[in-house]
Amino acid sequence: MRLKDITSKDDLIVYGDEFFERSARAKRRKEQQWLLNLAFIAGDQLVKVNKQTGMLDRIDTEYDPEWVVRVVNNRVLPIFRAATARLIKNKPRPSAKAQSREESDIQAARAAVKLEEHHWTTLNLDKIHPEMVSWLVACGNCFYKQFWNPDKGERIVDISLGLNEEGLPLAHLNENGEFVEFTLGDTDLILRSPFNIYPEPGKTSLKTMRMIGDAEVMDVEEIEEIYGKEVSPEKDLNLVKISQAAWGYLRKNDEKKDLDNSAIVKELYILPCKVFPRGVKVVWANGVLLDFQEDVEELPFVHFGLIYVPGSFWYKDLIEDVIPLQRRWNALLSKIEMHNDYYNDPPIVVDPSSIDVDEWTSEPGVIITKRAQGEQPFILPVPQLDPAILRELEILNEQFEIVPILHKVSYGKETPHAKSGVAINFLQEKDDDILRPLVEGLEAAYAEVFKRDFKLCQLHYEEDRGFAIVGEDNEVEWIEFKKANLDANIDVGVEPGSAMPKSVAAKQALVMDMLAAGFFTDPRTGQPDFAKALKYLEFGSVNEIYEESALDSNQAKRENEALKEGTAVNADYWHNHDAHIYEHNRMRKTAEFERYPKRLSR
């Protein structure tokens, strides 16, 4: 069915099912590779792709001779863990730039940064971000779906309709007289794996797509609870039919997803076109329409990719190139193991007329009766292990360690000749040259996330909001975010280089070098500012030292806040007057101070 042939919602469901089938066929080869990657990461390496079903089959070892050994020594998992840890070492930091010199835009840009830092927490990105990076390393692709969640955000009370006899707001009571909570709503985000997403075939990016699909296997009872409609379980629902559940084969022996009472919930997003001038989002399962919404102006997904392949929508992963090395590694170790068994238990030539073969066992100290006739048993010579096998193992070991983005410094190897912070930074920079394009892609995707999050706020925030964040010096800072900030002329994005991994040891060594060179100087005394240097050193005990040294500065900053509100402050003899004068003068040099009434600025 063509898009222009759709005349009803039933036609739209038929068109949607055909779209998912076309997209599934287009990405079938990719899914096979992703499954293979996940299997090897999990250590399930005795598998192969079944060319008939497209699924993975375990190699049957049941009928192997007793002397056959299949060794699995997982070198993929350490590479996966090292690459993942490398990419999540630093999280991307939001930024906002004012597009004019207007003070209102400058202040709005600062507030926007605080808002996105707050949303990093409310969107649970501290947990979702590492999971997303894991998908990137394993499969090369991952997605965020962003939307407005009316059930999220601060709870509110609506008393516009008055109260009942029990003192409950009438606006909060449903038809059954049950109390229903109201919330302001807020932005939300969920992670989608590459198995869930069905792109428009033939398109190479989300920006060029007219439509995209999202699918997930759900229990029919769960579908009814979420959408309020009954859906029959799908017949013949198997792992070959539903690619997004195909990963279940990994645990098919003990934790296989129960599909007998399940159906596939499919979502299709179509941008504005002649048939749907306002765009449309349709959700269905097993032919039953679950939801239909119009006003879809953009596809709500952000695509994260690891290694870009020109002309392809799907990015390349890191594990695919390691699998052939792992297979050969396992094969060589298996040969060594079988040779050891052969060497320790060599073949013996026995003349049955000389001894009773049944008496010959591996029991230590066994006594065997020798017959008069027959030749003496003798051991066949066992050839030495071919040295080429050991040489090949050494080559493979080197190949594992030079996997892209995992050079010597990145892989945790010692660098005995690099002692100073400058030397360590130099070696780290060499590693980062390979990692940089990957991180820049990650930052570009997060820039889209922050932009869309801010746009959702612009569309749905109807009031000023307040929230708490952890500010400078680990102090809790209360932010009053004005709705007017959403209308300012600003550009939200990511601070360049913020997601690049940095060496803590190199940073500490560099700070000490800079301190010795006189870069950290207290402007009040002209002496080395040890407190400022301690702020940049990252190890636990120093934080306590820095907090102690920052007490005076923090106290002076609190006095600044009190002065802004017109509250007088007094100087006591036990105050550190140098620190207080320094902080007060810093505040007096700001543009904010110049806007204060004269009675406050004196």
C-alpha positions in Angstrom: 0.0 0.0 0.0 1.2 3.5 -0.8 0.9 6.4 1.5 -1.5 8.3 -0.8 -3.9 5.3 -0.8 -4.6 5.7 2.9 -8.2 6.7 3.5 -8.9 5.5 7.1 -7.1 4.5 10.3 -7.5 0.8 9.4 -5.6 1.6 6.2 -2.9 3.4 8.2 -2.4 0.2 10.3 -2.1 -1.9 7.2 0.4 0.6 5.8 2.3 0.6 9.1 2.6 -3.2 9.2 4.0 -3.2 5.6 6.5 -0.4 6.6 7.8 -2.4 9.5 8.3 -5.5 7.3 10.3 -3.5 4.7 12.4 -1.9 7.4 13.0 -5.2 9.1 14.3 -6.8 5.9 16.6 -3.9 5.3 18.3 -4.2 8.6 18.3 -8.0 9.0 22.0 -8.4 8.3 22.9 -5.7 10.8 20.8 -7.4 13.5 22.6 -10.6 12.9 25.9 -8.9 13.6 24.6 -7.2 16.7 23.4 -10.5 18.1 26.8 -12.0 17.4 28.5 -9.1 19.2 26.2 -9.4 22.2 26.9 -13.2 22.3 30.7 -12.8 22.2 30.6 -10.0 24.9 28.6 -12.4 27.1 31.1 -15.2 26.6 28.6 -17.2 24.5 31.1 -17.7 21.7 30.3 -21.1 20.4 27.7 -19.7 18.0 27.2 -19.1 14.3 24.7 -17.4 12.1 22.0 -19.7 10.6 21.8 -18.5 7.0 18.3 -20.0 6.7 16.6 -18.5 9.7 18.9 -15.5 10.2 19.2 -16.3 13.9 22.2 -17.5 15.8 22.7 -21.2 16.6 24.9 -22.7 19.2 27.5 -25.1 17.8 26.5 -28.6 18.9 29.3 -30.1 21.0 27.2 -33.0 22.3 28.7 -35.5 19.7 32.3 -34.2 19.9 34.8 -37.0 20.7 35.9 -37.0 24.3 39.3 -35.8 23.4 38.1 -32.6 21.6 38.4 -29.5 23.6 36.7 -26.1 22.8 38.3 -23.4 24.8 36.6 -20.0 25.3 38.9 -17.3 26.7 36.9 -14.1 26.5 39.1 -11.3 25.3 36.1 -9.3 23.9 34.6 -8.5 27.3 37.7 -6.6 28.6 37.8 -4.6 25.4 34.1 -3.8 25.7 34.5 -2.7 29.3 37.6 -0.6 28.6 36.0 1.2 25.6 32.8 1.8 27.6 34.7 3.2 30.6 36.7 5.4 28.3 33.7 7.0 26.7 31.7 7.6 29.9 34.6 8.9 31.9 33.4 12.5 31.4 29.8 13.4 30.7 28.9 16.2 28.2 28.1 19.5 29.8 25.3 21.7 28.4 26.1 25.2 27.2 24.0 28.2 26.0 25.2 31.2 24.1 23.3 34.5 23.9 22.8 35.6 20.3 22.9 39.3 21.2 24.6 41.6 23.7 21.3 42.2 25.5 21.8 41.6 29.3 18.4 39.7 29.3 19.7 37.2 26.7 23.0 36.8 28.6 21.1 36.1 31.9 18.7 33.7 30.0 21.7 31.8 28.6 23.1 31.3 32.1 19.6 30.2 33.4 19.3 27.8 30.4 22.5 26.0 31.4 21.3 25.6 34.9 18.0 24.2 33.6 19.7 21.6 31.4 22.0 20.6 34.3 18.9 20.1 36.4 17.2 18.1 33.6 20.3 15.8 33.4 19.3 14.6 36.9 15.5 14.5 36.4 15.9 12.6 33.1 18.1 10.1 35.0 20.9 10.5 32.5 23.5 9.5 35.1 22.1 6.0 34.6 20.9 6.1 31.0 24.1 7.7 29.6 26.4 4.7 30.5 23.7 2.3 29.2 23.6 4.2 25.9 27.4 4.1 25.6 27.3 0.3 26.2 24.9 -0.1 23.2 27.2 2.2 21.1 30.3 0.0 21.8 28.4 -3.3 21.3 26.2 -2.4 18.3 27.4 1.0 17.1 23.9 2.6 17.5 21.5 3.8 20.1 18.6 6.2 20.3 16.9 8.6 22.7 13.2 9.3 22.4 12.2 12.7 23.9 8.7 13.8 24.7 6.5 15.8 27.1 5.3 13.8 30.1 2.2 15.4 31.7 2.5 13.1 34.7 5.9 14.3 35.6 7.1 17.4 37.4 6.1 19.3 40.6 2.8 18.4 42.2 0.2 21.2 42.2 -3.2 21.8 43.9 -6.1 23.3 42.0 -8.7 25.0 44.3 -10.4 26.9 41.5 -13.6 24.8 41.9 -13.5 25.0 45.7 -13.3 22.3 48.4 -15.7 19.5 49.4 -16.9 18.8 52.9 -13.7 16.8 53.6 -11.5 19.7 52.5 -10.4 18.1 49.2 -10.2 20.2 46.1 -13.2 19.5 43.8 -11.0 19.8 40.7 -8.9 16.8 41.8 -11.9 14.4 42.3 -12.8 12.0 39.4 -16.1 10.5 38.5 -15.8 8.0 41.3 -14.9 10.6 43.9 -11.3 9.4 44.0 -8.5 12.0 44.5 -6.3 12.5 41.5 -3.0 14.3 41.7 -2.1 17.1 39.3 1.4 17.8 38.1 2.9 20.6 36.1 4.4 18.1 33.6 8.0 18.1 32.4 10.3 16.8 29.7 11.1 13.1 29.6 13.4 10.7 27.8 13.8 7.0 27.2 16.5 4.9 25.7 15.8 2.8 22.6 18.1 0.1 21.4 18.8 -0.4 17.6 16.6 -3.5 17.8 13.6 -1.2 18.6 14.0 1.3 15.9 12.8 0.8 12.3 14.1 3.6 10.0 12.7 4.5 6.6 14.5 2.2 4.1 16.9 4.0 1.8 17.4 7.0 4.0 20.8 7.7 5.5 19.9 10.0 8.4 17.0 11.1 10.6 17.0 14.5 9.0 16.1 13.1 5.6 13.4 10.7 6.8 9.7 11.3 6.4 8.8 8.6 8.9 10.2 6.1 11.5 9.0 3.2 13.5 9.5 2.1 17.1 8.4 -1.4 18.3 8.5 -3.4 21.5 7.1 -6.7 22.6 4.7 -6.3 25.6 2.4 -8.6 27.6 -1.2 -8.0 26.5 -2.2 -7.3 30.1 0.4 -4.6 30.3 -0.9 -3.2 27.0 -4.4 -3.0 28.4 -3.2 -1.3 31.6 -1.3 1.4 29.6 -3.7 2.0 26.7 -7.0 0.8 28.1 -7.7 -1.5 25.2 -7.8 -5.3 24.9 -5.4 -6.9 22.5 -5.2 -10.6 21.6 -1.8 -12.3 21.8 -0.2 -12.7 18.5 0.0 -16.2 17.1 3.4 -17.7 16.0 5.2 -14.9 17.7 8.8 -16.1 17.6 12.2 -14.7 17.7 12.6 -14.9 14.0 9.5 -12.8 13.4 10.2 -10.0 15.9 13.7 -8.7 15.4 13.5 -6.4 18.4 13.1 -9.4 20.7 15.8 -11.4 19.0 18.3 -10.9 21.7 16.3 -13.3 23.8 18.2 -16.2 22.3 21.1 -15.4 24.6 19.1 -16.7 27.6 16.8 -19.1 25.8 17.6 -21.9 28.2 16.6 -20.3 31.4 15.3 -16.7 31.0 13.7 -16.7 27.6 11.0 -14.1 27.2 7.5 -15.7 27.4 5.9 -14.8 24.1 2.7 -16.9 24.5 0.7 -13.9 25.9 2.5 -11.1 24.1 2.0 -8.8 21.2 4.2 -6.3 19.4 3.3 -2.6 20.1 4.2 -0.6 17.1 4.5 3.2 16.9 4.8 5.0 13.5 5.7 8.7 13.3 4.9 10.4 10.0 5.9 14.0 9.3 3.5 16.5 7.7 2.7 15.5 4.1 -0.2 15.7 1.7 -2.1 12.9 3.3 -1.4 14.1 6.9 -0.8 17.9 6.7 -0.2 18.1 10.4 1.8 14.9 10.8 0.6 11.9 12.7 1.7 9.4 15.4 -0.2 6.1 15.4 0.2 3.2 17.9 -1.3 -0.3 17.4 -0.8 -3.9 18.4 -2.1 -7.0 16.5 -4.4 -4.8 14.3 -5.9 -2.9 17.3 -5.5 0.9 17.2 -4.2 2.0 20.6 -3.5 5.7 20.1 -3.7 8.3 17.3 -2.2 11.8 17.6 -1.7 14.6 15.1 0.6 17.6 15.2 3.9 15.7 14.7 6.3 18.4 13.5 9.5 16.4 14.0 10.7 12.9 14.6 11.2 12.6 18.4 14.5 10.6 18.2 18.2 11.4 18.5 20.5 9.0 16.9 23.8 8.2 18.6 26.5 6.4 16.5 30.0 5.2 17.1 31.9 4.9 13.8 30.3 6.7 10.8 30.1 4.8 7.5 29.5 7.1 4.5 26.2 6.4 2.8 24.8 4.2 5.6 22.2 5.0 8.2 23.7 2.5 10.6 27.0 3.2 12.3 29.7 0.6 12.7 30.5 -0.9 16.1 33.8 -1.7 17.7 33.2 -5.4 18.5 32.7 -6.6 14.9 36.4 -6.4 14.1 37.4 -8.2 17.3 35.3 -11.3 16.7 37.6 -12.9 14.0 40.5 -12.4 16.4 38.6 -14.0 19.2 37.6 -17.0 17.2 41.2 -17.6 16.1 42.4 -17.0 19.7 40.0 -19.7 21.0 41.0 -22.1 18.2 44.7 -21.8 19.1 44.1 -22.2 22.8 42.0 -25.3 22.0 44.9 -26.7 20.0 47.3 -26.1 22.8 44.9 -27.7 25.4 44.4 -30.8 23.2 48.2 -31.1 22.6 48.8 -30.9 26.4 46.2 -33.7 26.9 47.9 -35.7 24.1 51.3 -35.1 25.6 50.4 -36.1 29.1 48.4 -39.1 28.0 50.2 -40.3 24.9 49.2 -43.3 22.8 50.7 -46.6 23.8 51.4 -49.6 21.6 50.4 -52.8 23.5 50.7 -56.4 22.3 47.5 -58.1 23.7 49.5 -61.3 24.1 51.9 -59.7 26.6 49.5 -58.1 29.1 45.8 -58.0 29.8 44.7 -54.6 28.3 41.8 -54.4 30.7 44.2 -54.2 33.7 45.9 -51.1 32.1 44.4 -48.1 33.9 45.6 -44.6 35.0 45.6 -45.6 38.6 49.0 -44.7 40.3 51.0 -47.8 41.4 48.8 -50.3 39.6 50.3 -53.8 39.2 49.9 -55.4 35.8 50.6 -59.1 35.3 53.0 -59.7 32.4 52.5 -62.7 30.2 55.4 -64.8 29.0 54.9 -64.2 25.4 54.5 -60.9 23.5 56.4 -57.7 23.0 57.0 -55.1 25.6 54.5 -52.1 25.5 56.0 -48.8 24.4 54.9 -45.2 24.1 54.6 -43.5 20.8 56.7 -40.3 20.6 54.6 -37.1 20.7 55.8 -34.2 18.6 56.5 -30.9 20.3 54.0 -28.1 20.0 54.5 -26.2 16.8 56.2 -22.9 17.7 54.2 -21.1 15.0 51.1 -21.5 17.3 52.8 -19.5 20.1 54.1 -16.9 17.6 50.6 -16.5 16.3 49.2 -16.1 19.8 51.7 -13.3 20.5 50.6 -11.5 17.3 46.9 -11.9 18.2 47.6 -10.6 21.7 49.2 -7.5 20.1 46.2 -7.1 17.8 43.8 -7.2 20.8 45.7 -4.3 22.4 45.8 -2.1 19.4 42.0 -2.1 18.9 41.1 1.5 17.9 40.6 3.9 20.8 42.4 1.4 23.1 46.1 2.3 22.8 48.6 1.7 25.5 47.7 4.7 27.8 43.9 4.1 27.3 44.2 0.4 28.0 45.7 1.0 31.4 49.2 0.0 30.6 52.1 1.7 32.5 54.1 4.4 30.8 57.3 4.3 32.9 59.1 7.1 31.0 56.2 9.6 31.5 56.4 11.3 34.9 55.4 14.9 34.6 51.9 16.2 33.9 53.0 17.6 30.5 54.4 14.2 29.4 51.4 12.3 30.5 49.1 14.8 28.8 51.1 14.5 25.6 50.7 10.7 25.6 47.0 11.1 26.5 46.5 13.5 23.6 48.0 11.0 21.2 45.4 8.5 22.3 42.7 11.1 22.1 43.5 11.9 18.5 41.7 8.6 17.6 39.0 9.0 20.2 38.2 12.6 19.3 35.9 12.0 16.3 33.9 9.5 18.3 33.5 11.9 21.2 32.7 14.8 18.9 29.8 12.7 17.4 28.6 12.0 20.9 28.7 15.7 21.8 26.8 16.6 18.6 24.1 14.1 19.5 23.8 15.5 23.0 23.6 19.0 21.6 20.4 17.8 19.8 19.2 16.3 23.0 19.6 19.6 25.0 18.1 21.7 22.1 15.0 19.5 21.9 14.7 19.4 25.7 14.8 23.2 25.8 12.3 23.4 22.9 9.9 21.1 24.8 10.1 23.6 27.7 9.4 26.5 25.4 6.3 24.7 24.1 4.9 23.6 27.5 6.2 25.7 30.3 3.4 28.1 31.3 4.9 29.4 34.6 8.1 30.2 36.4 9.8 27.2 38.0 12.3 26.7 40.8 14.7 23.8 41.3 17.8 23.0 43.3 21.2 22.0 41.8 24.6 21.4 43.2 26.5 24.6 42.5 30.1 25.6 43.0 31.9 24.3 46.1 29.3 21.5 46.3 26.8 23.8 47.7 23.1 23.4 47.0 21.9 26.3 44.9 18.2 27.2 44.4 17.5 28.4 40.9 14.4 30.6 40.0 13.9 29.9 36.3 11.7 32.5 34.7 9.4 31.6 31.8 10.7 34.7 30.0 14.1 33.0 29.7 12.5 30.6 27.2 11.8 33.4 24.8 15.3 34.8 24.9 17.5 34.8 21.8 19.9 32.0 22.9 21.4 28.8 21.4 21.5 25.7 23.6 24.2 23.1 22.9 27.2 21.2 24.4 30.4 22.6 25.7 33.0 21.5 23.2 35.4 18.9 24.6 33.5 18.4 27.8 32.9 14.7 27.1 36.6 14.0 26.3 38.2 11.6 28.8 40.9 13.3 30.9 43.6 11.7 33.0 43.3 12.5 36.7 46.9 11.7 37.3 48.0 14.0 34.4 45.8 16.8 35.8 47.2 16.5 39.3 50.8 16.5 38.0 50.0 19.5 35.8 48.4 21.4 38.7 51.5 20.8 40.9 53.8 22.0 38.0 51.7 25.1 37.6 51.7 25.8 41.4 55.5 25.5 41.4 55.7 27.9 38.5 53.6 30.5 40.3 50.4 30.3 38.3 48.3 29.9 41.4 48.8 33.2 43.3 46.5 34.8 45.9 45.8 38.4 44.6 45.3 39.5 48.2 48.7 38.5 49.5 50.8 37.7 46.4 51.6 34.3 48.0 50.9 30.9 46.4 47.2 30.2 46.6 47.2 26.6 47.9 43.4 26.6 48.4 42.8 27.4 44.7 45.3 24.7 43.6 43.6 22.1 45.9 40.3 22.9 44.2 41.6 21.4 40.9 43.1 18.2 42.5 40.8 15.3 42.3 41.2 12.9 45.2 39.1 12.4 48.2 41.1 13.7 51.2 41.8 17.0 49.3 38.1 17.9 49.1 38.0 18.1 52.9 41.1 20.3 53.0 39.6 22.6 50.3 36.2 22.8 52.0 38.1 24.0 55.2 40.0 26.6 53.2 36.9 27.8 51.4 34.9 28.5 54.5 35.9 32.2 54.5 35.1 32.7 50.9 31.7 31.0 51.2 30.8 33.1 54.2 31.6 36.3 52.2 29.5 35.0 49.3 26.5 34.5 51.6 27.0 38.1 52.8 26.8 39.2 49.1 23.5 37.4 48.7 22.2 39.1 51.8 23.3 42.5 50.6 21.5 41.9 47.3 18.3 41.6 49.3 19.0 44.7 51.2 20.0 43.0 54.5 22.8 44.7 56.4 25.7 42.5 57.4 28.2 43.1 60.2 32.0 42.5 60.3 33.2 40.6 63.4 36.7 40.3 64.7 36.9 36.6 64.0 36.2 37.1 60.2 39.0 36.7 57.7 38.8 40.3 56.5 41.1 39.8 53.5 38.9 37.0 52.2 35.8 39.0 52.8 37.1 42.2 51.1 38.3 40.1 48.1 34.9 38.5 47.6 32.9 41.7 48.1 35.1 43.5 45.5 34.7 40.7 43.0 30.9 41.1 43.3 31.2 44.9 42.9 33.0 44.5 39.6 30.1 42.6 38.0 27.5 44.0 35.6 24.8 42.7 38.0 26.1 45.0 40.7 26.0 48.1 38.4 22.2 47.6 38.0 21.6 47.7 41.8 20.0 50.9 43.3 22.5 53.4 44.6 21.5 52.7 48.2 22.6 49.1 47.8 25.7 49.8 45.7 27.3 52.1 48.3 
